[in-house]
Amino acid sequence: MKNFVVVALMTIALLAGSLEEAVKAFDEGRFARAQKLFEPLAKGGDAEAQFYLGLLYFTGEGGEKNLAEAGNWFKKCALQRDPKASGKKFAGISAEYDRALYWLEKIAREGDARAQFYLGVMYAAGRDIDIDYEKSAEWFEKAAKQGDELAQLNIGLCYMEGHGVPKDMQKGVAWLERAARQGNLKAQNYLGYFYAGGGAKPPDYKKAHLWYEKAAEQGYPTAQYNLALMYCLGKGVDRNLSRCAIWTKKAYGNGLKKEASALWDKYRLWEYQK
């Protein structure tokens, strides 16, 4: 009996590690790899793996779009979380799609932040569905309130741009700051842009520098370029072309070659290299 318990615990630990690896692959955009990792976990009864596998079949990002399979996995996930969840019959040419969407929304309504976030994405992008910015914002906000940083970024932008919700810069900035404090680099860079004159009245260059620097130090190329520009112009910091050269080179090395080259040439930054 003791040996059985030890083996069972080891198996659980291995499965947990595999799930973590699968989610990491998914978040990094390695969808084919993620699908291979999720498949055995989902068949073994892991509800989170079933959700992700359903999502990959629903979008086709894993390499195969299969709405029937998506619906099956979403249903398995939903029923594990709520065995009393009721289904319904679907008819028509979009029956498989409607069935998959029905079970995905079931998962989202049960409070799954990832399901809520991806419904927001689908309604915003019109992925196999009519674009509906109000529904998109509704789902983003539900996920954002649960702490999902990507949803916080997206609902922040919704409020700043008036997509699906009344335009409200104060609410938008508040959501972006919540995402930024969780380490979301896009949110940090966007806050830098906002405070540098992309919405803040008057601009607050010190805050812009703060947020650009946070993202730049973590390797975000757009923030590195923006930070370099602040040093070149002396916005929010003392003008320092040596610092400008450092960050311009980093942005260039991280892929912003055209923009960084133009900045390098305009300010003759080779003269300020250390």
N, C-alpha and C positions, 0 to 999 in steps of 0.2 A: 504493500500500500504506500509506504514511504517513497519507494522508488518511483511509483506511478505519479505521485504528487510532484516530485522533483522534475520528472520528464515533462509533465503538464506545464509547470511553471517555466521551464526552459522553452517550450514550444510557444507559450504566450509571449515571452520576451523576444523570440525570433520574429514572430508575427508583428509585434509592435515596431520593431526595427524596420521591417520590410514596409510597413505602412508609412512610417516616417520617411523612408527613402522614396516611396512612391509619390507622396505629397510634395516632397522637395523637387522631384523630377517634373511634376505637374506645374508647380509654381515657377520653375525655371524655363518652362516652355518645351521641355523634352517629352512631348505628349505620347509618342509611340512607346518610349521606354516606360512611361508612367502606366500606360494601358497594360503592358505585359506584367508589371508588378501588381497592379490592382486586381487583375483577373483571378489569380488563385485565392487572394484574400477575400474577394467578393463571393466566390464560390464556397469559401469556408465560413461564410456567414457574417463577415465584418460589414456593418451597416455603412460606415464611412467610405469604405472601398466600393461598396455597391453604388453609393451616390456618385462618386467620382467616375466610376466606370460608365454609369448611365449618362453622365455629362459628356464623356468622351464619345460615346456612340451618338448622342444627341447632336453634337456639333460636328462630328467627323474629324476632329483634330487628332485623334489617335491613329488615323489612317483609314478608318471605315465608318461611314455614316450609316447607322442602322436604327431607325426610329422604333421598330418593334423591340429590339434588344434594349434600347434606352428606356422604353416604357417598362419592360420587365424588371430592370435593375432599380429604377426609381420606385416601382411598386414594392419590391422586396425590402428596400430601405425604409420606405414609409410604414410598411406593416410591422417591421421590427420595432420601430419607434412607437407606433400606435396600432396594436393588433386589431383594434375595433374600427380602423379607418375604412370607410366604404368606398367602393369603386362605382363605375357606371359604364354603360355600353356606349360605344362610339360608332358612328356610321359615316359613310361618305369618303371622298377621295383623300381627305386629310385625317382619316380616323386614327392612323398610327401616330401622327404628329400630335393630334389633340389628346390622345391617351397619354403620351409621354409628358406633355406639358401639364396635364391634369395632375399626374403623380409628382412632378417636380414642384408644382405649386403647393401640393399637400405637404411636402417636406419643408418648404419655405414657411408655410403657415404654422407648422409645428415649432418654428423658431430657429431653424437652421440658418445661421448667418451666411454661410457660403452659398446655399441655394438662393437666398434672398439677393445676394450680390449678383449672381449670374443671371437671375431673372431681370435685374436692373440693366445689366449689360445687353441682354437680348432685346429688351424693349427700347433701349437707346439706339442700338445699332440696326434694328430691324432684321435680325438674324432669323429668317424663316417666319417672321411675324411682322405685323404692321408696326411701324415706329409709333411709340406712345410715350412721350416724355413724362407725362404725369405718372403713369404706372412705373416707369423707370425710376423716377425720383422717389416714389413711394417705397419701392423695394430697397433702393440704396439707403434711404434713411432708416429703415427697419434694421438693416445689417449694421449701419454705422452706429446706431444706438447700442448695439451689442459689442462694439469695439473693433469691428473689422476695418483695418486701416485703408484698404482699397475702396471700401464703400464710403468711408469718411472723406477721402480725396474726391471721389466722384460726386457725392452730395454737396460737398463744398463748392465744386465747380458749377453744379446745377444752380445753386443759390447765387453765385457770382455772375452767371450768364443768363439767369432767368429761364432755364430749361425745365419745364414741368412744375416749377414752383415760382412764386413771385420773386423777382430779383431782390436780393437782400445781401449787400456786401458784408455787413457785420456778421450775419449767420454763416456766410460762406467762409470768411476768414477764420471764424471760430472752429468750424469743422476741419479746415485745412491745418490749423494749428494742432488739433487733436491727432490728425494723421501724422503730421511732422514730428510730434513729440514721441510717436511710436517708431520713428526712424524712417518714415516714407520719404524717399529722396525726391520724388516728383513734387510732393506737397511742400517740402522745404524749398525747392527751387522756385515753385510757383509763388510762395510767400515772398521770396526775394524779389521776384518780378513785380508783385503787387506793391510792395513797399518802395520799390525803386521808381515808381511812377505809373505802374500798370493798373492803377485803381485808387491807390491811397492819395488823399488830398488833405494837406500837402504831402509830397513824398517824404518818407522817413528812411534816409540812406543808411543810417546806422543799423536799423532793423534789417534792411535789405542785405547789408554786408553780413550780418549775423547768420541769416538763413542760407545765403549763398555759400558761406564758408562751411556750415555744417554739412551740406550736400557735397560740396567740392572735396572736402577732406575724406569723404567716403567713396570718392571716385566717380561722381556723377559728372559727365563731361560738359553738359550745358551749364551747370553751376560753375564749373571750373572756368569756362570761357567768360561767364558773366562776372565772376570775381576778378578775373584778369582785367576786364574792361573797367571795373570800378577803380582798380589800382592805376590804370592808365589815365583815367579822367579825374582821379582824386575825389570820388563820390563816396562819402561815408567814412573815408580813410584819407590819410595823407597820400598825396601822389607819390607812387613808388614804382618806377619802371622796372626795377630788378624783380620785385614781386610780380609785376605784370608778366614779365618774361617767364618766370617759373610756372605760373598757372596757365599761360598760353601754351607752353610746351606740354603740360599735362593734358590739356584739352585736345591738343593735336594728337598726342599718343593714344588718347581714348576714342579717336574717331572723328572729331570735329576738325578735319584737316582744312577744308575750304575757309571756314570762318577764322580759325586760328592763324592760318597763313596770311589772311588779309590783315589781321591785327598785328602780326609779327612785322609785316612789311610797312604798314602805315606808321608805326612808332619806332621802326628801326631797332627792334628789341634785341637783335644780336649784339648790339653795343652795350647791353646792360646785363648780359649773362655773367653769372659768378662762376 
